[in-house]
């Protein structure tokens, strides 16, 4: 096993079939749902095949870290993306603290599942990195998305939080793109407000 998977607060409940989060019976707005409801995710960029590929690549990465990935049975379409991820791990030497980590802020009424969180070798102890995995291309909303995950992290010993998009490509290469716009968090918070207003939660 390479790293712990699916870190989650015991008070947070997640309905995988409906992709809904709740705490003590109260439903929370998901990060992706908030951005979608606010019109910040353009679904025209995605097709069913691309969405399915992304889902399967994420599942393969989790199985890789759990030691459950059957290499011989891996779909040839998915293999280059998994190979690209392996290359990223080898070359970056990321010390992974969590994968598929479910985070929430009850006061904000929002929750989400970030892909990767950890430290690079030269990071000081007060730094953590939130990394979102994308296959094919990096959509414009990823800055808002990662800002949401960072906002939902509990206050702890790592107050400096850096955001990245890890673009895995069909030719087995990758690109790690820093996400540094200071306005990303304010846009995310506005999206949560809009989404909750549309549902009559405000």
Backbone as JSON, one array per atom type, in Angstrom:
{
  "sequence": "XXXXXXXXXXXXXXXXXXXXXXXXXXXXXXXXXXXXXXXXXXXXXXXXXXXXXXXXXXXXXXXXXXXXXXXXXXXXXXXXXXXXXXXXXXXXXXXXXXXXXXXXXXXXXXXXXXXXXXXXXXXXXXXXXXXXXXXXXXXXXXXXXXXXXXXXXXXXXXXXXXXXXXXXXXXXXXXXXXXXXXXXXXXXXXXXXXXXXXXXXX",
  "N": [[0.85, -1.2, 0.0], [0.57, 2.21, -0.85], [-0.33, 4.59, 0.28], [-2.64, 6.1, 2.66], [-6.19, 5.79, 2.07], [-9.31, 7.4, 1.21], [-9.89, 9.28, 3.4], [-11.86, 10.57, 6.05], [-14.08, 12.54, 8.02], [-15.71, 11.22, 10.89], [-18.28, 12.17, 11.34], [-19.33, 12.93, 8.94], [-21.45, 11.96, 6.37], [-21.79, 10.07, 3.37], [-23.6, 9.57, 0.5], [-23.08, 7.48, -1.94], [-24.39, 6.6, -4.27], [-26.21, 8.66, -4.87], [-24.53, 10.74, -4.73], [-24.37, 12.54, -2.55], [-23.82, 14.58, 0.31], [-23.97, 14.64, 3.89], [-24.42, 15.83, 7.26], [-25.18, 14.88, 10.44], [-27.82, 14.43, 9.6], [-28.36, 16.65, 8.08], [-28.35, 17.88, 4.85], [-25.57, 18.7, 2.82], [-24.14, 21.05, 0.51], [-22.48, 19.9, -2.33], [-19.16, 20.44, -3.6], [-18.72, 20.32, -6.43], [-21.37, 20.29, -7.3], [-22.24, 22.79, -6.42], [-20.73, 24.51, -8.05], [-21.71, 23.75, -10.52], [-24.48, 24.36, -10.32], [-24.26, 27.08, -10.11], [-23.56, 27.76, -12.61], [-20.9, 27.6, -13.43], [-19.55, 25.46, -14.4], [-19.07, 24.3, -17.47], [-20.84, 22.14, -19.19], [-20.68, 21.48, -21.82], [-18.11, 21.0, -22.51], [-17.64, 18.4, -21.91], [-18.09, 14.94, -22.64], [-19.91, 11.8, -22.57], [-18.09, 9.67, -22.79], [-15.62, 10.8, -22.04], [-16.14, 11.54, -19.4], [-16.65, 9.04, -18.26], [-14.17, 7.82, -18.67], [-12.55, 9.42, -17.0], [-13.66, 8.76, -14.5], [-13.03, 6.03, -14.33], [-10.22, 6.12, -14.44], [-9.64, 7.47, -12.06], [-10.61, 5.55, -10.26], [-8.84, 3.44, -10.8], [-6.46, 4.58, -9.91], [-6.92, 4.79, -7.16], [-7.11, 2.05, -6.57], [-4.52, 1.33, -7.22], [-3.05, 2.57, -5.16], [-4.08, 1.17, -3.03], [-3.05, -1.28, -3.49], [-4.46, -3.06, -5.04], [-4.68, -3.08, -7.75], [-5.12, -4.73, -10.73], [-2.87, -5.29, -12.99], [-2.75, -6.71, -15.42], [-5.35, -6.81, -16.29], [-6.07, -4.25, -16.82], [-7.69, -1.82, -18.7], [-6.63, -1.05, -22.0], [-7.09, 1.56, -22.87], [-7.09, 3.02, -20.55], [-4.58, 2.6, -19.46], [-2.33, 4.33, -20.31], [-2.9, 6.7, -18.88], [-2.75, 5.9, -16.23], [-0.09, 5.12, -16.2], [1.06, 7.63, -16.61], [0.39, 8.8, -14.2], [1.87, 7.22, -12.44], [4.43, 8.02, -13.26], [4.37, 10.68, -12.45], [4.27, 10.34, -9.63], [6.75, 9.08, -9.2], [8.6, 10.99, -10.15], [8.0, 13.35, -8.83], [8.13, 12.7, -6.17], [6.16, 12.93, -4.27], [4.91, 12.98, -1.01], [2.31, 11.33, 0.01], [-0.48, 12.22, 1.84], [-3.21, 11.86, 1.91], [-5.8, 10.4, -0.07], [-8.61, 10.75, -2.17], [-10.04, 12.25, -0.23], [-12.56, 13.13, 1.94], [-14.01, 16.12, 2.78], [-15.38, 18.78, 4.79], [-17.32, 21.7, 5.68], [-19.28, 22.59, 8.13], [-20.52, 24.97, 8.95], [-20.47, 26.47, 6.63], [-21.97, 24.86, 5.1], [-21.18, 22.99, 3.19], [-19.51, 20.4, 1.31], [-17.03, 18.08, 0.06], [-14.96, 15.97, -2.1], [-11.66, 15.68, -2.27], [-8.93, 14.95, -4.54], [-6.06, 14.35, -4.15], [-3.77, 14.85, -1.45], [-0.86, 16.18, -0.03], [2.74, 16.38, 0.6], [5.53, 17.83, -1.05], [9.03, 17.06, -1.53], [10.67, 19.34, -0.9], [9.05, 21.01, 0.53], [8.27, 23.11, 3.3], [7.37, 22.23, 6.75], [4.88, 23.43, 7.28], [3.3, 23.4, 5.03], [0.82, 22.16, 2.84], [-0.33, 20.35, -0.01], [-2.93, 20.5, -2.29], [-4.23, 18.54, -4.76], [-5.78, 18.2, -7.84], [-6.91, 15.75, -10.03], [-6.97, 15.54, -13.5], [-8.05, 14.23, -16.61], [-7.23, 14.23, -20.05], [-7.85, 17.14, -20.51], [-7.47, 20.3, -18.84], [-10.06, 21.8, -17.26], [-11.58, 25.11, -17.13], [-12.8, 25.58, -14.62], [-11.36, 24.37, -12.59], [-9.76, 25.8, -10.85], [-11.58, 27.13, -9.15], [-12.75, 24.88, -8.05], [-10.63, 23.52, -6.64], [-10.04, 25.55, -4.86], [-12.31, 25.45, -3.33], [-12.02, 22.93, -2.05], [-9.74, 23.45, -0.52], [-10.75, 25.43, 1.14], [-12.47, 23.94, 2.66], [-10.9, 22.26, 4.16], [-9.96, 21.19, 7.43], [-8.87, 23.4, 10.05], [-5.52, 23.21, 10.81], [-2.22, 21.92, 11.41], [-0.98, 22.7, 9.14], [-1.01, 25.46, 7.72], [-0.44, 26.7, 5.27], [-1.56, 26.34, 2.09], [-1.33, 24.9, -0.94], [-2.38, 24.8, -4.37], [-3.05, 22.6, -7.08], [-3.38, 21.38, -10.48], [-3.35, 18.23, -11.81], [-2.63, 17.08, -14.8], [-3.26, 14.33, -16.59], [-2.24, 12.53, -19.41], [-3.07, 11.08, -22.66], [-0.83, 10.09, -23.9], [0.77, 9.04, -22.0], [2.14, 10.95, -20.56], [2.46, 13.73, -18.25], [1.3, 16.83, -16.79], [1.88, 19.13, -14.31], [0.07, 21.66, -13.05], [0.24, 24.79, -11.51], [-2.18, 26.43, -9.44], [-3.12, 29.55, -8.85], [-4.73, 31.81, -8.62], [-6.0, 34.44, -6.75], [-8.61, 35.13, -6.56], [-10.12, 32.84, -6.76], [-11.18, 31.55, -4.47], [-13.14, 33.36, -3.54], [-14.91, 33.32, -5.68], [-15.72, 30.65, -5.55], [-17.05, 30.65, -3.02], [-19.14, 32.4, -3.59], [-20.47, 30.86, -5.46], [-21.41, 28.75, -3.89], [-23.27, 30.13, -2.31], [-25.13, 30.93, -4.28], [-25.98, 28.41, -5.24], [-27.17, 27.33, -2.93], [-29.16, 29.2, -2.51], [-30.77, 28.75, -4.76], [-31.85, 26.32, -4.07], [-33.4, 27.01, -2.0], [-32.31, 27.06, 0.53], [-31.4, 29.15, 1.96]],
  "CA": [[0.0, 0.0, 0.0], [1.38, 3.4, -0.98], [-0.8, 5.71, 1.1], [-4.01, 5.91, 3.14], [-7.21, 6.22, 1.13], [-10.64, 7.78, 1.66], [-9.94, 9.88, 4.72], [-13.16, 11.21, 6.23], [-14.55, 12.77, 9.37], [-16.77, 10.26, 11.22], [-19.62, 12.78, 11.37], [-19.76, 13.2, 7.57], [-22.01, 10.8, 5.67], [-21.76, 10.25, 1.92], [-24.41, 8.63, -0.29], [-22.34, 7.38, -3.21], [-25.31, 6.46, -5.4], [-26.78, 9.98, -5.15], [-23.42, 11.71, -4.58], [-24.85, 13.57, -1.62], [-23.16, 14.63, 1.6], [-24.8, 15.13, 4.99], [-23.88, 15.79, 8.62], [-26.27, 14.86, 11.42], [-29.09, 14.48, 8.9], [-28.48, 17.88, 7.28], [-27.66, 17.76, 3.57], [-24.62, 19.75, 2.49], [-23.92, 21.27, -0.91], [-21.21, 19.41, -2.82], [-18.36, 21.43, -4.31], [-19.01, 20.27, -7.87], [-22.77, 20.67, -7.49], [-22.33, 24.25, -6.24], [-20.19, 25.15, -9.25], [-22.63, 23.45, -11.62], [-25.7, 25.13, -10.11], [-23.95, 28.49, -10.32], [-23.25, 27.95, -14.02], [-19.46, 27.76, -13.62], [-19.04, 24.27, -15.09], [-19.67, 24.23, -18.81], [-20.94, 20.72, -19.52], [-20.41, 21.26, -23.25], [-16.73, 20.54, -22.65], [-17.54, 17.0, -21.53], [-19.0, 13.96, -23.2], [-20.04, 10.64, -21.7], [-16.87, 8.86, -22.84], [-14.59, 11.48, -21.26], [-16.52, 11.44, -17.98], [-16.45, 7.65, -17.85], [-12.72, 7.61, -18.6], [-12.06, 10.05, -15.78], [-14.11, 7.97, -13.36], [-12.26, 4.78, -14.28], [-8.83, 6.43, -14.1], [-9.62, 7.73, -10.62], [-10.77, 4.27, -9.56], [-7.59, 2.7, -10.97], [-5.45, 5.19, -9.05], [-7.22, 4.36, -5.79], [-6.72, 0.65, -6.46], [-3.06, 1.3, -7.23], [-2.57, 2.9, -3.82], [-4.52, 0.11, -2.12], [-2.39, -2.53, -3.86], [-5.47, -3.94, -5.61], [-4.79, -2.88, -9.2], [-4.71, -5.88, -11.55], [-2.24, -4.69, -14.16], [-3.04, -7.47, -16.64], [-6.73, -6.6, -16.71], [-6.31, -2.82, -17.0], [-8.1, -1.48, -20.06], [-5.57, -0.34, -22.73], [-7.41, 2.99, -22.96], [-6.77, 3.63, -19.26], [-3.19, 2.36, -19.06], [-1.44, 5.49, -20.41], [-3.18, 7.67, -17.83], [-2.19, 5.33, -15.0], [1.37, 5.23, -16.35], [1.39, 9.03, -16.4], [0.29, 9.03, -12.76], [3.06, 6.59, -11.84], [5.57, 8.88, -13.56], [4.26, 11.84, -11.55], [4.67, 9.92, -8.29], [8.18, 8.8, -9.19], [9.41, 12.17, -10.41], [7.71, 14.41, -7.86], [8.39, 12.18, -4.83], [5.11, 13.43, -3.38], [4.53, 12.18, 0.15], [0.86, 11.43, -0.02], [-1.13, 12.13, 3.14], [-4.59, 11.39, 1.75], [-6.35, 10.29, -1.42], [-10.08, 10.7, -2.08], [-10.32, 12.73, 1.12], [-13.83, 13.84, 2.06], [-13.86, 17.25, 3.7], [-16.61, 19.58, 4.86], [-17.43, 22.82, 6.6], [-20.7, 22.58, 8.49], [-21.02, 26.34, 8.99], [-20.65, 26.88, 5.24], [-22.96, 23.97, 4.5], [-20.6, 22.47, 1.96], [-18.61, 19.26, 1.45], [-16.47, 17.63, -1.2], [-13.95, 14.92, -2.05], [-10.47, 16.08, -3.03], [-8.23, 13.79, -5.1], [-4.78, 14.07, -3.49], [-3.21, 15.87, -0.56], [0.42, 15.73, 0.49], [3.87, 17.29, 0.61], [6.67, 17.58, -1.91], [10.24, 16.96, -0.7], [11.24, 20.62, -0.46], [8.06, 21.8, 1.24], [8.41, 23.22, 4.76], [6.34, 21.46, 7.46], [3.58, 24.11, 7.37], [2.69, 23.42, 3.69], [0.17, 20.99, 2.27], [-0.69, 20.55, -1.41], [-4.18, 19.89, -2.74], [-4.02, 18.26, -6.18], [-6.95, 17.64, -8.52], [-6.5, 14.98, -11.2], [-7.8, 15.7, -14.69], [-7.6, 13.49, -17.78], [-7.6, 14.86, -21.31], [-7.54, 18.56, -20.48], [-7.77, 20.95, -17.55], [-11.15, 22.75, -17.5], [-11.4, 26.4, -16.45], [-13.36, 25.65, -13.27], [-10.57, 23.62, -11.61], [-9.29, 26.74, -9.84], [-12.67, 27.29, -8.17], [-12.94, 23.58, -7.42], [-9.58, 23.29, -5.65], [-10.21, 26.56, -3.81], [-13.34, 24.92, -2.46], [-11.46, 21.88, -1.21], [-8.85, 24.09, 0.44], [-11.6, 26.14, 2.11], [-13.15, 22.95, 3.49], [-9.95, 21.55, 5.01], [-9.99, 21.67, 8.81], [-7.72, 24.18, 10.48], [-4.58, 22.3, 11.44], [-0.81, 22.28, 11.54], [-0.44, 23.08, 7.83], [-1.84, 26.59, 7.29], [-0.14, 27.1, 3.9], [-2.2, 25.33, 1.24], [-1.09, 25.16, -2.35], [-3.34, 24.1, -5.21], [-2.5, 22.14, -8.35], [-4.12, 20.48, -11.36], [-2.48, 17.21, -12.39], [-3.2, 16.71, -16.08], [-2.76, 13.05, -17.1], [-2.49, 12.56, -20.85], [-3.2, 9.8, -23.36], [0.49, 9.61, -24.34], [1.46, 8.61, -20.77], [2.86, 12.06, -19.95], [1.63, 14.52, -17.34], [1.7, 18.21, -16.52], [1.4, 19.62, -13.02], [-0.16, 23.09, -13.25], [-0.11, 25.5, -10.27], [-3.41, 27.23, -9.46], [-2.71, 30.61, -7.94], [-5.6, 32.99, -8.64], [-6.51, 34.76, -5.42], [-10.07, 35.3, -6.61], [-10.78, 31.54, -6.88], [-11.96, 31.24, -3.28], [-14.33, 34.21, -3.48], [-15.85, 32.8, -6.68], [-16.3, 29.42, -4.99], [-18.01, 30.99, -1.97], [-20.32, 32.96, -4.25], [-21.18, 29.74, -6.09], [-22.13, 28.04, -2.82], [-24.42, 30.96, -1.96], [-26.09, 30.83, -5.38], [-26.53, 27.06, -5.25], [-28.07, 27.16, -1.79], [-30.33, 30.05, -2.75], [-31.62, 28.06, -5.74], [-32.53, 25.23, -3.39], [-34.21, 27.55, -0.92], [-31.67, 26.74, 1.79], [-30.98, 30.39, 2.64]],
  "C": [[0.88, 1.24, 0.0], [0.96, 4.5, -0.03], [-2.2, 5.4, 1.61], [-5.02, 6.41, 2.12], [-8.51, 6.56, 1.86], [-10.64, 8.21, 3.13], [-11.24, 10.65, 4.87], [-13.46, 11.42, 7.7], [-15.68, 11.78, 9.68], [-18.17, 10.84, 11.22], [-20.16, 13.07, 9.97], [-20.25, 11.91, 6.93], [-22.07, 11.11, 4.18], [-22.58, 9.15, 1.26], [-23.79, 8.56, -1.68], [-23.27, 7.32, -4.41], [-25.88, 7.82, -5.83], [-25.73, 11.09, -5.13], [-23.88, 12.88, -3.72], [-24.15, 13.43, -0.28], [-24.14, 15.12, 2.66], [-24.04, 14.99, 6.31], [-25.04, 15.89, 9.58], [-27.64, 15.05, 10.77], [-29.29, 15.71, 8.04], [-27.69, 17.71, 5.99], [-26.77, 18.97, 3.34], [-24.48, 19.86, 0.97], [-22.55, 20.73, -1.3], [-20.48, 20.49, -3.61], [-18.72, 21.48, -5.79], [-20.44, 20.7, -8.16], [-22.95, 22.18, -7.37], [-21.85, 24.97, -7.5], [-21.11, 24.93, -10.45], [-23.89, 24.3, -11.51], [-25.48, 26.61, -10.36], [-23.56, 28.79, -11.77], [-21.78, 28.09, -14.33], [-18.8, 26.53, -14.23], [-19.79, 24.14, -16.4], [-19.68, 22.77, -19.26], [-20.71, 20.44, -21.01], [-18.99, 20.77, -23.49], [-16.6, 19.04, -22.45], [-18.5, 16.16, -22.35], [-18.99, 12.72, -22.31], [-18.75, 9.82, -21.64], [-15.77, 9.48, -21.98], [-14.88, 11.38, -19.77], [-16.28, 10.04, -17.45], [-14.97, 7.33, -17.72], [-12.15, 8.2, -17.32], [-12.43, 9.26, -14.54], [-13.27, 6.7, -13.21], [-10.79, 5.03, -13.93], [-8.71, 6.72, -12.6], [-9.73, 6.43, -9.83], [-9.49, 3.44, -9.64], [-6.5, 3.25, -10.06], [-5.67, 4.8, -7.59], [-6.8, 2.9, -5.6], [-5.2, 0.49, -6.46], [-2.5, 1.56, -5.83], [-2.97, 1.84, -2.79], [-3.82, -1.22, -2.39], [-3.32, -3.53, -4.51], [-5.57, -3.84, -7.13], [-4.24, -4.1, -9.94], [-4.18, -5.35, -12.87], [-2.66, -5.38, -15.46], [-4.45, -7.21, -17.17], [-7.06, -5.12, -16.94], [-6.6, -2.52, -18.47], [-6.98, -0.7, -20.76], [-5.83, 1.15, -22.87], [-7.0, 3.71, -21.68], [-5.29, 3.58, -18.92], [-2.28, 3.58, -19.2], [-1.65, 6.53, -19.31], [-2.62, 7.19, -16.48], [-0.66, 5.39, -15.05], [1.84, 6.67, -16.13], [1.36, 9.36, -14.91], [1.48, 8.42, -12.03], [4.3, 7.47, -12.05], [5.56, 10.11, -12.66], [4.73, 11.47, -10.14], [6.17, 9.73, -8.2], [9.0, 10.08, -9.28], [9.19, 13.29, -9.39], [8.09, 14.02, -6.43], [7.39, 12.73, -3.81], [4.9, 12.45, -2.22], [3.03, 12.35, 0.35], [0.28, 11.23, 1.37], [-2.55, 11.6, 3.04], [-4.94, 11.34, 0.27], [-7.85, 10.09, -1.29], [-10.52, 11.1, -0.67], [-11.61, 13.55, 1.14], [-13.73, 14.89, 3.16], [-15.15, 18.05, 3.71], [-16.45, 20.72, 5.84], [-18.9, 22.96, 6.92], [-21.29, 23.98, 8.5], [-21.3, 26.85, 7.58], [-21.72, 26.04, 4.56], [-22.48, 23.31, 3.23], [-19.63, 21.33, 2.26], [-18.07, 18.88, 0.08], [-15.43, 16.55, -1.0], [-12.77, 15.35, -2.92], [-9.7, 14.83, -3.46], [-6.99, 13.41, -4.3], [-4.42, 15.21, -2.56], [-1.9, 15.35, 0.0], [1.48, 16.8, 0.41], [4.93, 16.86, -0.39], [7.94, 17.66, -1.06], [10.77, 18.27, -0.15], [10.25, 21.51, 0.28], [8.43, 21.93, 2.72], [7.25, 22.52, 5.45], [4.96, 22.1, 7.47], [2.83, 24.14, 6.04], [2.01, 22.09, 3.39], [-0.28, 21.34, 0.86], [-1.97, 19.8, -1.73], [-4.1, 19.77, -4.26], [-5.27, 17.62, -6.75], [-6.48, 16.98, -9.82], [-7.49, 15.19, -12.34], [-7.2, 14.85, -15.82], [-8.07, 14.21, -19.04], [-7.24, 16.32, -21.37], [-7.93, 19.11, -19.11], [-8.85, 22.0, -17.78], [-10.97, 24.03, -16.69], [-11.85, 26.42, -14.99], [-12.48, 24.99, -12.2], [-10.0, 24.53, -10.53], [-10.33, 26.95, -8.74], [-12.84, 26.01, -7.36], [-11.91, 23.34, -6.32], [-9.64, 24.32, -4.53], [-11.28, 26.12, -2.82], [-12.81, 23.86, -1.52], [-10.55, 22.47, -0.13], [-9.66, 24.78, 1.53], [-12.26, 25.17, 3.09], [-12.2, 22.16, 4.39], [-10.04, 22.08, 6.44], [-8.73, 22.47, 9.13], [-6.78, 23.25, 11.24], [-3.17, 22.84, 11.45], [-0.19, 22.73, 10.22], [-1.28, 24.23, 7.26], [-1.59, 27.04, 5.86], [-0.61, 25.99, 2.96], [-2.05, 25.72, -0.22], [-1.99, 24.27, -3.2], [-2.72, 23.79, -6.57], [-3.53, 21.36, -9.15], [-3.1, 19.52, -11.98], [-3.16, 16.69, -13.65], [-2.52, 15.43, -16.59], [-3.18, 12.93, -18.56], [-2.45, 11.17, -21.48], [-1.87, 9.26, -23.87], [1.38, 9.25, -23.16], [2.35, 9.7, -20.18], [1.9, 12.82, -19.02], [2.15, 15.95, -17.28], [1.07, 18.62, -15.21], [1.3, 21.14, -13.1], [-0.52, 23.76, -11.92], [-1.36, 26.34, -10.47], [-3.26, 28.32, -8.4], [-3.62, 31.84, -7.9], [-6.2, 33.24, -7.26], [-8.02, 34.89, -5.4], [-10.82, 33.96, -6.64], [-11.67, 31.23, -5.67], [-13.24, 32.08, -3.22], [-15.37, 33.77, -4.5], [-16.51, 31.53, -6.17], [-17.36, 29.73, -3.94], [-19.28, 31.59, -2.55], [-21.15, 31.86, -4.89], [-21.98, 28.95, -5.05], [-23.38, 28.81, -2.43], [-25.52, 30.86, -3.02], [-26.77, 29.47, -5.39], [-27.52, 26.85, -4.1], [-29.31, 28.02, -1.91], [-31.3, 29.39, -3.72], [-32.4, 26.93, -5.11], [-33.42, 25.7, -2.26], [-33.65, 27.26, 0.45], [-31.26, 27.99, 2.56], [-32.18, 31.13, 3.21]]
}
